[in-house]
Amino acid sequence: MSRAVRFRRFGGPEVLEVEEIPEPHAGPGEVRVRVAAAGLNPLDWQLAARPDVAARFGLTLPGGFGTDFAGVVDEVGAEVTGFAAGDRVYGAVIGRSVADFVLVEASSGHLWHTPDGVGDEVAATLPVAGLTASAALAAIGLRAEDTVLIGGAAGGVGIFAVQMAKLAGARVLGTASERTFGFLRGLGAEPVVYGPGLADRVRALAPAGITAAADLFARETAEAALTLGVAPERITVVADGPAPPPGVHTAGALDAAPGAMERVAAAIRSGEITVPIAATFPVERIREAVATQAERHVHGKIVIAL
């Protein structure tokens, strides 16, 4: 038997249970990964809380929990190439990652070798957030001469987007609460308080104007950018939120360009991008971890240790 976090009804963190389930085994084309760490994303708790979101991803009750993971391959099915038992890996399996074992199609494109020098906790945070940030910036064609406004800059996707934009040479303004300002400055962003009057505060911080925007939470940043005269095609919003204003791009992890994950991982290995881990919880405290993550006031990523 093995452990897996599951839910049998939709709701808040209280619906999550650590259950004993039969130990899965790799079939043809599959590898089994012994999970060491699973990174949480806002989509994870939305899938457990909202039937409409779960249905959009083809998930039904009873459901598993989590998407991102890192660990070691410990079983390899027939006809698998590119992976072997003992390989350190990280990847994404929607609705299944917070478990002792996950099965992954080796050819799915959602499993990568973990670079030397990158720990499991960090690797477990990369797929959803890293790919979403990459796709969001690619959609607006970010350039070195840009001044870009990033909404939700201190969140799980924001920490990647800020650092990627800085690496591209852009000036980065990031929306956040005042208590996160020091944290954001450490990542290279110029912080600005979100909320009513955002456009006026951005105008005061960047009198010459902004040229692009990536809204990683709600739609406030996108609307402020339009107010400030940014062309809709130079604004992007995350794909799993409310409908965007007309002409504005949407982007999610599945929209990332080929090789994006490898480039993110290489930048982490080289130290060009850092991944702040806000907190690590044992799997037995999954409800507490999800409640903390859902508050959206953490600085960085939350990880579950298995």
Summary of the structure (lengths in Angstrom):
residues: 306
radius of gyration: 19.3
end to end distance: 14.6
largest distance: 61.3
contacts: 1114
relative contact order: 0.16
helix: 33%
strand: 27%
